[in-house]
Amino acid sequence: MAYQFARIELYSRSGKAGRTTDYIFDEVTRVPSASVHVPSPKPPEVVYGLHPDALRVLHDERAAAAKTSRTDKSGKTTLKAIRKDQNTLAGLIFSHPVSMDEYRASIDVRRDVAEWEQRSIAWLREQHGDRLVSVVRHTDESHPHLHAYLLPDDTEMRAGLLHPGYPAKNAVLAAGPQPGEDKKAMGKRADRAYVAGMRAWLDDYHAKVAIPAGLTRLGAGKRRLTRAQWHQEKAQAAALKEALERARVVEAKGRAYIDRTKKKAAAIKSDAARAKASADRFKGVGGAVRAVVDGARESALRDSVRQKYAAAVTATKAALDKARSEADRERIARREIEKKAAEQRHALRLQAQRLASAQQEIRNLSRALAAAVDEPRPISGGMTL
């Protein structure tokens, strides 16, 4: 496994199939009754925001205080407590592909995972701001992974607004059917909007978190890649990660050099000012001396900067362009595969419909034949069989 894993789910106080907010808080804190799937549970490690116990208290207080408005037939509006089956918590899981054995054995792997964690948190902060209230790490399962929790900040505490798919789907349903569209077709269009919202969410995570971490967008099995194709794609992802890291190093060196250059420029200007003050004693030559000193030294600085970093910047830009081009080709190929898979599913549905129609026709013919066989036939003398 060397591909990204990111998932978001919504939870309510009453829950579905027993997965209430209380159960989720019990699971993340490793309460035994909610951690039977973990052979050797370990306490979570807080990497951002609140401990899950404090998160539980904050969530329950906000949910108890949340109100929704209701307007009766007379037009009177009242505030009521929200329903217990309303989603009030969004939970996210991000998993890194390295195994826990690799994580424990290598300081380099732990450094890569730590960088991936910080990018994931920064990405969540960019999307949700202060609605991100807690991120914890688990190291007691097969892979190091993060649990992140979002709390809505509106008065009704609607966690559904924090989901990347449901708002898009609900917008289609709220707008109603298009001209000539029945409810079934509208429902399918709403489902496509949901999928598009989720895909955009995962694409954004891939661009801002997974690519710098050297992770691919999808796994090999989902796209039926050969082993060679999968290894090639992983190599491309690793090359892009290396190019980005190289670019960051060059940028850091460049900034440091620029800082040193600015200090040198300030020193040169100070020297030029002193030279000008000295040259002003000679009438008519002060301006000329200053121009010569400033021009010569600033030109030397520009040439020095250009020569020192031109080759490094050119090489890094070429590596980035190549890696991004390969990533674009991979993305186009993935979407083409997804398109072909959708076309195949459509063809299979059409085949199934035709088969069902043919079977129905056979049943109709069979019933007609049976009726014809059973129908009484007249014989001579006015009698029937």
N, C-alpha and C positions, 0 to 999 in steps of 0.2 A: 504494500500500500504506500503510494507516494503522491496521493492526490488530496485535495482539500475536503474537509468535512465540516459543514456548518448547518445547523438546524435551529428552527424557532418553533415554539409551541405556546399555546395560551392556556391558562388555568383559572378556575373559579373556586369559590369556597365549598360549593357542593360537589363539583367535579364530575368527570365522566369515568365510569368503570373504576371508581374509587380513587382516581388520581386528582385529589383535591389539592388546594394550596398547602394545607397542613401536611399532606403526604409528601409533596415536593420538598418542603422544608425539612421534613424528617429524613428524606432520602439524601439530600445534599449534606446534612450534618452527620449522616451515617448512624441514625437510630436503628438498632438491630432489626426491628420489625419491618423496616422499609429498605433494608440493605441485604436481603437474603441472596441477591444475585452477585454479591461481592464476597469472594472466599475469605479475605483478610481485610476487613474495613479499616481505613485510617481516617483520622479527622481531616476535614478540608483545610487547605492553606489559602488564606485571603491574599489576593494579589491586587485588589482595588476595592475601595469603598467599605461597606459594612460587612461584619460577620453575619452569616445566615441567621443566627439567633436574633440579632438586632433588626435584620431585614424582616423577619417574621413579625416582630412587634410593630414595626413601622407600617407594614402592609395591613395588618389587622386593624390598626387604629384608623388608617385612611379609608379602608373598606367600610368600617362601621360608621364613619362620618360622611361617606359619599351619599349624595342625593340626586334624584332624577325628578324632573318636572312632569306633572300629569295635568292635562286639561280636560274637564268634564264637558258634558253636553251644553251646560249653561255658559261655558266659556271661562269658568273659574279655574285658575291654575294653582296647584298645590305641589309642595315638595315631599317626596317620599323616599324612604331608604331604597337603595338599589337591591335587585333580586340577588339571591345567593348563587344562582347559576350564571350570573354575568361574569365574564372573564375580567379579572382584575390584576393579573400578573402575566408577564411575558418572560419565558425562560429560553435561553439559548445555550447550545452546546457547540463548542469548537474542539475538534480533536486533531492532534498532530500525528503524522504517520509513523514516527519512530516507535519502536517497542520500549517498554520500561527497562528491559535489560540494557538496551543501547543507551537509554537516558542515564541510567545509573553508572555505566561503565566509562562514559566519555565526557570530559569537560567541554569539548567542542560541541557535542550534541546538546548538552544542557544550555550552552550559550545560544545556539540556534533556536532552541525552543523558547528561551527567554525573550529573544528578539521577536519571534512570532507572537508570543503572548502580548508584548507591548504594542505591536502593530494592530492586533485584534482589538485591544482596548481602545487604542486611538481611533480606530475605524468606528467602533460603537459610540465613542464620545462625539465623533463628527456627525453621526446620524441622529443621536438621541440626547446629547447634552447631559443635563442633570437627571434625566429620567433613568440613566444607567446608575444604579445604586449599589451593585455588588457584583464582584467577579471573584470566583474561587477556583483553585486548582485541585484536581484529584490525581493521585499517583498510585492508587491501589487497584487499577484495572489494567488492561492490556496495553493502553497507550496513554501518555499524558494528555489531559484534556481540561478545558475550562467550562465552568457553568457561569453564565452571566444572567442577571435579572434586571428587568425594566419595570418601573412602576409608573402608571399613567399620572399626569399632573392636572387632568381636567376634573371638574367637580363631580362628574359621574363615574370617574375612574374606569374608562373604557379601554381595556388593554387591546381590543381589536384594532384600534387606530394605530398601534405600534407594529402591526404585522404587515409585511410587504405585499401579501397577496390578497387578503380579505378586503381592504378598502377599494382596490381596483375592481374586484368582483362585485361588491355591493354597489358601486357607482353605476355599473351596467344594469343591475337589477332595479335600482332606484329610478333610472331614466326610463325604464319600461321598454317594451318591444319596438323595434324599428318597423317602418311600413312594410307590410306583407310578412312579418315575422311572427311565428307563434311562440308560445311560452317555452316549448322544448328547445327551439332554435336559440331563443334568448338565453336560456340556461347554459347552452353549450358555448355561446359567445362570452358569457360571464365566466365560465370555467377557463376559457382561453385567456381572458384578462388576468385571472388569478395566476395562471402558469407564467404569463409574461412578466407579471410583477415579481414572482419568485425568481425567475431566470435573471432579471435585471439585478436583483438583490445579490444573487450568487456571483454574477459577472463582476459586480462592483467589488465584492469581497476578494475575488480572484485577482483583479487588477491591482488592488491596494495592499493586500495582505499575502495572498498565496504566491503570486509571482516573485516578490522579493524573498520569500521563504523557499523558493525552488519547488513549489508544488504545482501539479497539473490541475486543470479544471475538473475533469472527470476521470474515473478509473478505466482500466482496459476492458473489464468484463462488460460494462454497460454499453460499450461501443463495439464489442467483439473485435478488439485489436489482436493481432498476432503478438507473440512474445517479443519478436524483433521490433515491431512497431511501438510496443509499449516501452521497451528499453530506449528506443530512439527518442520518444517523447519525453521520458524522464531526463535523458541527457540534454535535450533542448531546454527544459525547465531549469536544470542545474546551470547551464551555460548562461541563461538570462540572469539568474541570481548572481553568478560570478561577475557578469558585466555591470550589473547595478551596484554591486559592492565596490568594484573598481572605480566606477564613476563617483561614488561617495568619497572614496579615498582621494581621488584626484581633486574633487571639489574642496575637500578639507585642506589639502595641501595648497590649492590655489588661493583659498581664503587666507590661510596663514601667510602666504607669500605676499598677497595684496596688502595685508596689515603691515608687514615689514616694509613694503614699498611705500606705503603712506607715511610711515615714520621717517623713511629716508627722504621722501619728498619734503616733509616738514623741515627736516634738517637742512636740505638744500635751499629751501626758501629762506630759512634763517641765515644761512651763509650768504645767499644772494643779497639779502637786506643789508647785511654788514658790508658786503662788497660795494653795494650801491652807496651806502653812507660814506664809505671811503672815497669812492669815485666822484661823488658830488663835489669834492673839493676842487676837482678839475672841471672848469666850465666847459660845457658842450660835449663831454664824453660820458657823463653819468648814465644817460639812457642807453647809450651804446654798450657800455660795460654790462649793465643789468641784462639787456637782451641777449648778449652773447652767453653770459653765465647760465641764465635760466634755460635758454633754448638748448644749449649743449647738454646740460645735465638731465633735463626732462626727456630729451630724445634718447639718451643712453638708457634711462630707466625703461622706457617703452620697449626698446629693442631687447633689453634683458628679460623682461616679462614674456615677450613674444617668443623668444628663442627657448626659454626654459620650459614652457608648458605647451607649446604648439604641438609637438609630437605626441605627448601624453593625451591631450584633449582629442586630437584626431583619431588616435587608436581607440580610445574609449568610445567615441561617437560611432566609429565603424562597428565595434562590438555590440553596442546597444542597438544600432540599426539592424544588424544581422539577427540578433536575438528577437527583437520585436517583429521583424519580418517573419521569422519562423513561428512565433506565437500567433501572428495573424493567420498564417497558413493553417496552423493547427485549429484555430477557432473556426475558420471557414470550413475545413474538413469535418469538424465536429457537427456543425450546423447542417452540412449536407447529409451526413449520416443520420442525424435526427429527422431531417426532411424525408429521406428515403424510408426510414422506419415508420414514420407517420403514413406515408403513401402505402406501404405494405399493410399496415393495420387497416387502412381504409379499404384496400382491395380485399382483405380477408373478411371485413364486415360485409362488403357487397356480395362476396361468394356465399357467406352464411345466409344472407337475405335471399339470394337466388335459390339456395338449397332448401331453405324453409318454404319458399313459394312453390318449388317443385314438389316438395313433400305434401304440401297442402293440396296441390292439384291432383296428386296421386290419391290422396284420401277422398277427395271429391269424386273422382272417377270410380274409386272402389265402392263408395256409397251408391253412386248411380247404377253401377253394374249389379250390386246386390239388390237394389230396388227393382231393377228390370227382371232379375231372375225370380224374385219373390212375387211379382205381380201376376194375378190370375189371368190365364189365357182362355178365350172362348173356344168351345168345340161344337161340333155339329149337334143339332137338337137343342140349342139354347143353353147347354150346360157349360160350366167353366171348370178348369182344372184348379 
